[in-house]
Amino acid sequence: MSFVNLGRLYYNSTMKAVEFILDLIFPKICQACGIEGSYLCTNCQADIEPPVMFCPECDKPATLGAAHPICLNKNTPLNSLMVTAKYKNRAVRNLVWQLKYNSAKNIAEDLSLVLTDFIIKNDLLDFFADAAVAAVPLHKSRLSLRGYNQSELLAINLAKKLNLPYGRFLKKNKKTPRQVDLEKEERKLNVQNSFIFNHELKPAKKILLIDDVATTGSTMLECAKILKQAGVKEVHALVVARNKR
């Protein structure tokens, strides 16, 4: 057996062992009703309601988080910031945490269904038919530590379900402190100049930018700014939940 095949066998065996351990620690039980088989069953997924959404520029209520025309005229880079679920939803909040910090990567499949359902319920399939999907990137040091980018897992799963292309349009070129530990104004400064466009790819006309949780929206705004500078015409953000401050 070649070294390549041995490596693949070792990798597959290791991944199966990891999945087995995770199933013991965090079994596939609906976090809302307790039914076995998935982390969020179909019925409980259908019961999820989005929160009130806000314009990404002026932070006033806006339908589907769309930037108001007057705000777009101020050159805000983000066309909309859409939120699928309330952060106070215990099941959703727990799933986001487990995906992000407990290596339960399979949760991305269930949460991507929540994102997909939001697009369908709000009749946005045609609107995003010509879009490419992207994710908020992690710095290579944090990616190495965690082993994966939870936002990218969500984005890839969503792109498959919507039959849209996925691309790594952004790179994080500066290691920054965690946003969760900072206040609103500190968050804006923290992410400034921390992303660059991946010039190996051509800018898409419209990008659907995915992240797990937004708080102030500073990260999304900075990502959108870089995408717009690279030639993207529209950037629409979609997150699982928003822990608004």
C-alpha positions as CSV (number, residue, x, y, z in Angstrom):
1,M,0.0,0.0,0.0
2,S,1.4,3.4,-1.0
3,F,2.1,6.2,1.5
4,V,-0.7,8.2,0.0
5,N,-3.2,5.5,0.6
6,L,-1.9,4.9,4.1
7,G,-2.3,8.6,4.7
8,R,-5.9,8.6,3.5
9,L,-6.7,5.5,5.6
10,Y,-5.2,7.2,8.7
11,Y,-7.1,10.4,8.0
12,N,-10.5,8.6,7.4
13,S,-10.0,6.5,10.6
14,T,-9.1,9.5,12.6
15,M,-12.1,11.5,11.4
16,K,-14.5,8.6,12.1
17,A,-13.0,8.4,15.6
18,V,-13.5,12.1,16.1
19,E,-17.1,11.9,14.9
20,F,-17.8,9.0,17.2
21,I,-16.5,10.9,20.2
22,L,-18.5,14.0,19.3
23,D,-21.6,11.9,19.0
24,L,-21.0,10.7,22.5
25,I,-20.4,14.2,23.9
26,F,-23.0,16.0,21.8
27,P,-25.4,13.5,20.2
28,K,-27.7,14.4,17.4
29,I,-30.7,15.5,19.4
30,C,-32.9,18.5,18.5
31,Q,-31.9,21.3,20.8
32,A,-35.4,22.6,20.9
33,C,-37.6,19.6,21.4
34,G,-35.3,16.7,22.2
35,I,-36.2,14.4,19.3
36,E,-33.3,12.3,18.1
37,G,-31.9,12.4,14.6
38,S,-30.8,16.0,14.0
39,Y,-29.5,19.0,16.0
40,L,-32.6,20.9,14.9
41,C,-35.7,19.0,13.6
42,T,-37.8,20.1,10.7
43,N,-40.7,21.2,12.9
44,C,-38.6,23.3,15.2
45,Q,-36.7,24.8,12.3
46,A,-40.0,25.9,10.8
47,D,-40.9,27.7,14.1
48,I,-37.8,29.9,14.0
49,E,-38.7,33.5,13.5
50,P,-36.2,36.3,12.5
51,P,-35.8,39.3,14.8
52,V,-36.4,42.9,13.8
53,M,-33.7,43.9,11.4
54,F,-31.8,47.1,11.1
55,C,-30.1,49.2,8.4
56,P,-26.4,48.4,8.5
57,E,-25.6,52.2,8.3
58,C,-28.0,54.1,10.5
59,D,-29.0,51.2,12.7
60,K,-32.7,52.0,12.4
61,P,-35.4,49.3,11.6
62,A,-35.4,48.2,8.0
63,T,-37.1,45.5,6.0
64,L,-34.8,42.5,5.7
65,G,-32.0,44.6,7.0
66,A,-31.7,46.5,3.8
67,A,-29.7,49.8,3.8
68,H,-32.0,52.8,3.4
69,P,-31.6,54.6,0.1
70,I,-30.3,57.7,1.9
71,C,-27.7,55.5,3.6
72,L,-26.6,53.9,0.4
73,N,-26.1,57.4,-1.0
74,K,-23.6,57.9,1.9
75,N,-21.6,55.0,0.3
76,T,-22.2,52.5,3.0
77,P,-20.6,49.3,1.7
78,L,-23.1,46.8,3.0
79,N,-26.4,46.6,1.0
80,S,-28.2,44.6,3.7
81,L,-27.6,42.7,6.9
82,M,-30.1,39.9,7.2
83,V,-30.6,37.8,10.4
84,T,-32.4,34.4,10.4
85,A,-33.0,33.9,14.1
86,K,-33.2,35.7,17.4
87,Y,-30.0,35.3,19.5
88,K,-32.3,34.7,22.5
89,N,-33.5,31.5,20.8
90,R,-31.8,29.0,23.2
91,A,-31.5,26.2,20.6
92,V,-30.0,28.4,17.9
93,R,-27.6,30.0,20.4
94,N,-26.4,26.6,21.7
95,L,-25.9,25.2,18.2
96,V,-23.8,28.3,17.2
97,W,-21.7,27.9,20.3
98,Q,-21.1,24.1,19.8
99,L,-20.2,24.7,16.2
100,K,-17.8,27.4,17.0
101,Y,-16.1,26.1,20.1
102,N,-16.8,22.4,20.5
103,S,-15.6,21.1,17.1
104,A,-19.1,19.8,16.3
105,K,-18.7,20.6,12.6
106,N,-21.8,18.6,11.5
107,I,-24.0,21.3,13.0
108,A,-23.1,23.5,10.0
109,E,-25.4,21.3,7.9
110,D,-28.4,21.9,10.2
111,L,-27.8,25.7,10.6
112,S,-27.3,26.1,6.9
113,L,-30.9,24.7,6.5
114,V,-32.0,27.7,8.7
115,L,-30.2,30.1,6.3
116,T,-31.7,28.4,3.3
117,D,-35.2,28.4,4.8
118,F,-34.8,32.2,5.4
119,I,-33.9,32.8,1.7
120,I,-36.9,30.7,0.5
121,K,-39.4,32.1,2.9
122,N,-38.5,35.7,1.9
123,D,-38.7,35.0,-1.8
124,L,-35.0,35.8,-2.3
125,L,-34.1,32.8,-4.6
126,D,-34.4,34.9,-7.8
127,F,-32.7,37.9,-6.2
128,F,-29.6,35.8,-5.4
129,A,-29.7,33.7,-8.5
130,D,-26.6,35.6,-9.9
131,A,-24.8,35.8,-6.6
132,A,-21.7,34.1,-5.3
133,V,-21.4,33.0,-1.7
134,A,-18.5,34.0,0.5
135,A,-17.6,33.7,4.2
136,V,-16.0,36.0,6.8
137,P,-12.5,34.6,6.9
138,L,-10.4,33.7,9.9
139,H,-6.7,34.6,10.4
140,K,-4.4,31.6,9.7
141,S,-3.4,31.4,13.3
142,R,-7.0,31.0,14.6
143,L,-7.8,28.7,11.7
144,S,-4.9,26.5,12.6
145,L,-5.9,26.5,16.3
146,R,-9.6,25.7,15.6
147,G,-9.0,23.5,12.5
148,Y,-11.9,25.0,10.5
149,N,-13.8,28.2,9.8
150,Q,-17.4,27.7,11.1
151,S,-18.6,30.6,8.8
152,E,-17.1,28.9,5.8
153,L,-18.8,25.6,6.7
154,L,-22.1,27.4,6.8
155,A,-21.4,29.2,3.5
156,I,-20.3,26.1,1.6
157,N,-23.4,24.2,2.8
158,L,-25.7,27.1,1.9
159,A,-24.1,27.5,-1.6
160,K,-24.7,23.8,-2.3
161,K,-28.3,24.0,-1.2
162,L,-28.9,27.1,-3.4
163,N,-26.8,25.8,-6.3
164,L,-24.6,28.9,-6.1
165,P,-20.8,29.2,-6.5
166,Y,-18.7,29.6,-3.4
167,G,-15.4,31.5,-3.3
168,R,-12.8,32.5,-0.8
169,F,-13.0,36.1,-1.9
170,L,-11.5,37.5,1.3
171,K,-8.4,36.8,3.4
172,K,-7.7,38.0,6.9
173,N,-4.2,39.4,6.9
174,K,-4.0,40.8,10.4
175,K,-4.4,38.9,13.7
176,T,-6.9,40.8,15.9
177,P,-8.3,40.4,19.4
178,R,-11.7,38.6,19.6
179,Q,-14.6,40.9,18.8
180,V,-16.7,39.4,21.5
181,D,-14.4,41.0,24.2
182,L,-14.8,44.6,22.8
183,E,-17.2,47.4,22.8
184,K,-18.9,48.9,19.7
185,E,-16.3,51.6,18.9
186,E,-13.4,49.3,19.7
187,R,-14.8,46.6,17.3
188,K,-14.7,49.1,14.4
189,L,-11.1,50.0,15.1
190,N,-10.2,46.3,15.7
191,V,-11.2,45.1,12.2
192,Q,-10.0,48.1,10.2
193,N,-7.5,47.0,7.5
194,S,-7.6,43.4,8.7
195,F,-9.0,42.0,5.5
196,I,-7.7,41.9,1.9
197,F,-9.3,40.7,-1.4
198,N,-8.2,37.4,-2.8
199,H,-7.0,38.6,-6.3
200,E,-6.8,35.0,-7.4
201,L,-10.5,35.3,-8.0
202,K,-12.5,37.7,-10.1
203,P,-15.0,39.8,-8.2
204,A,-18.6,38.6,-8.5
205,K,-21.3,41.1,-9.4
206,K,-23.2,40.3,-6.2
207,I,-22.0,38.5,-3.1
208,L,-23.9,36.8,-0.3
209,L,-21.6,37.1,2.7
210,I,-22.1,34.6,5.5
211,D,-21.2,34.6,9.2
212,D,-22.5,32.8,12.3
213,V,-23.2,35.8,14.6
214,A,-23.2,39.5,14.1
215,T,-23.2,42.0,17.0
216,T,-22.5,45.6,15.9
217,G,-22.0,44.5,12.3
218,S,-18.4,46.0,12.2
219,T,-16.8,42.9,10.7
220,M,-19.4,42.7,7.9
221,L,-19.0,46.3,7.1
222,E,-15.3,46.0,6.8
223,C,-15.5,42.9,4.7
224,A,-18.1,44.6,2.4
225,K,-15.8,47.7,2.1
226,I,-13.0,45.5,0.8
227,L,-15.3,43.6,-1.6
228,K,-16.7,46.9,-3.0
229,Q,-13.2,48.3,-3.5
230,A,-12.4,45.2,-5.5
231,G,-15.3,45.8,-7.8
232,V,-18.2,43.9,-6.3
233,K,-21.4,45.8,-7.0
234,E,-23.6,44.5,-4.2
235,V,-22.7,42.9,-0.8
236,H,-25.6,41.3,1.2
237,A,-24.7,39.8,4.6
238,L,-26.6,36.9,6.1
239,V,-26.0,35.6,9.6
240,V,-27.6,32.9,11.7
241,A,-28.3,35.3,14.6
242,R,-27.4,38.8,15.9
243,N,-26.5,39.5,19.4
244,K,-27.2,43.2,19.1
245,R,-25.7,45.7,21.5
